[in-house]
Amino acid sequence: MDQGQGITEDSRDWRVRLDHSRDLGSGFAAPGGEFTRALYEWSFTVEGKILQCLIANRRLVELGAGMSHFGYAMACVCGAKNFVAVEPFYADIQEASVQSFISSVTGQLDRIPYKVVAKDMLDYLIGEPDDLLCVLACGIEDCILPGVDYRKKVETEIARTMQKDSFFISSHSDLFPGDLTDIEISFPRPSNPRISDRLRLHGGREALERCGKKIAPYLNYS
Ligand SMILES: C[S@@+](CC[C@H](N)C(=O)[O-])C[C@H]1O[C@@H](n2cnc3c(N)ncnc32)[C@H](O)[C@@H]1O
């Protein structure tokens, strides 16, 4: 710890990354707010089981996955086909975290294929075909994005790349892709029930038809 400044090795590391991301101007390497973790922990609750219906057999892509393995862990628990963590600034830490999680659960959980992609989310989405993915974004608020134009482009790309019968799963994020219906669910954070987490599910007609019955009970949940 630096005397008098409260800077640890870890905090210095994220400040260096944040300065670097500011220089690039393509988004800010703000450290994680544990939003993905909260969603993963919620997936074990009775209400949170809905995530299995949304994620099972999908190609789950997390935009701005941060430093921790919770997106990958949730993808495994919910039976995704595979998982991509898109994270330009902490890809090395994300990779190490997923590897360490995999070692810690060997024999207890079915592994699924995964990739960590050290790319900006817009660049990543532009390279994906139409109608393929299930997209997840946790903590992707306006303050970490470079501007409104950039956000609109990301929203367009999410709407284009997401499978038509899938939901865009958004927790504490300011992204509103296309003309999709959005359903808001608030839940007490399992590890700290005094905090309320905000989840939004954005889906079109096919997604609502496929998961409508499962979603109906949650419409009054918040
Ligand atoms: C508030 S953190 C959320 C991290 C994680 N999802 C969580 O909830 O703990 C936002 C993440 O988005 C990443 N990020 C910032 N700009 C980005 C961009 N243009 N493309 C992809 N990720 C970006 C940051 O590096 C950071 O890891």
Ligand as a Chemical Component Dictionary entry (heavy atoms), coordinates in Angstrom:
data_LIG
# 
_chem_comp.id                   LIG 
_chem_comp.type                 NON-POLYMER 
_chem_comp.pdbx_formal_charge   0 
_chem_comp.three_letter_code    LIG 
# 
loop_
_chem_comp_atom.comp_id 
_chem_comp_atom.atom_id 
_chem_comp_atom.alt_atom_id 
_chem_comp_atom.type_symbol 
_chem_comp_atom.charge 
_chem_comp_atom.model_Cartn_x 
_chem_comp_atom.model_Cartn_y 
_chem_comp_atom.model_Cartn_z 
_chem_comp_atom.pdbx_ordinal 
LIG C1  C1  C 0  -18.790 -1.950 -14.692 1  
LIG S1  S1  S 1  -17.753 -3.185 -15.430 2  
LIG C2  C2  C 0  -18.819 -4.617 -15.365 3  
LIG C3  C3  C 0  -18.038 -5.893 -15.341 4  
LIG C4  C4  C 0  -18.877 -7.166 -15.122 5  
LIG N1  N1  N 0  -19.857 -7.327 -16.195 6  
LIG C5  C5  C 0  -19.556 -7.103 -13.773 7  
LIG O1  O1  O 0  -20.775 -6.898 -13.708 8  
LIG O2  O2  O -1 -18.863 -7.280 -12.777 9  
LIG C6  C6  C 0  -17.770 -2.749 -17.147 10 
LIG C7  C7  C 0  -16.828 -3.605 -17.991 11 
LIG O3  O3  O 0  -16.969 -3.225 -19.368 12 
LIG C8  C8  C 0  -15.682 -3.198 -19.957 13 
LIG N2  N2  N 0  -15.705 -2.305 -21.123 14 
LIG C9  C9  C 0  -15.570 -0.957 -21.160 15 
LIG N3  N3  N 0  -15.652 -0.517 -22.418 16 
LIG C10 C10 C 0  -15.866 -1.595 -23.210 17 
LIG C11 C11 C 0  -16.039 -1.780 -24.606 18 
LIG N4  N4  N 0  -16.001 -0.755 -25.453 19 
LIG N5  N5  N 0  -16.239 -3.041 -25.057 20 
LIG C12 C12 C 0  -16.276 -4.089 -24.210 21 
LIG N6  N6  N 0  -16.120 -3.978 -22.868 22 
LIG C13 C13 C 0  -15.911 -2.747 -22.376 23 
LIG C14 C14 C 0  -14.780 -2.685 -18.844 24 
LIG O4  O4  O 0  -13.423 -3.018 -19.070 25 
LIG C15 C15 C 0  -15.370 -3.405 -17.635 26 
LIG O5  O5  O 0  -14.775 -4.651 -17.431 27 
# 
loop_
_chem_comp_bond.comp_id 
_chem_comp_bond.atom_id_1 
_chem_comp_bond.atom_id_2 
_chem_comp_bond.value_order 
_chem_comp_bond.pdbx_ordinal 
LIG C1  S1  SING 1  
LIG S1  C2  SING 2  
LIG S1  C6  SING 3  
LIG C2  C3  SING 4  
LIG C3  C4  SING 5  
LIG C4  N1  SING 6  
LIG C4  C5  SING 7  
LIG C5  O1  DOUB 8  
LIG C5  O2  SING 9  
LIG C6  C7  SING 10 
LIG C7  O3  SING 11 
LIG C7  C15 SING 12 
LIG O3  C8  SING 13 
LIG C8  N2  SING 14 
LIG C8  C14 SING 15 
LIG N2  C9  SING 16 
LIG N2  C13 SING 17 
LIG C9  N3  DOUB 18 
LIG N3  C10 SING 19 
LIG C10 C11 SING 20 
LIG C10 C13 DOUB 21 
LIG C11 N4  SING 22 
LIG C11 N5  DOUB 23 
LIG N5  C12 SING 24 
LIG C12 N6  DOUB 25 
LIG N6  C13 SING 26 
LIG C14 O4  SING 27 
LIG C14 C15 SING 28 
LIG C15 O5  SING 29 
# 
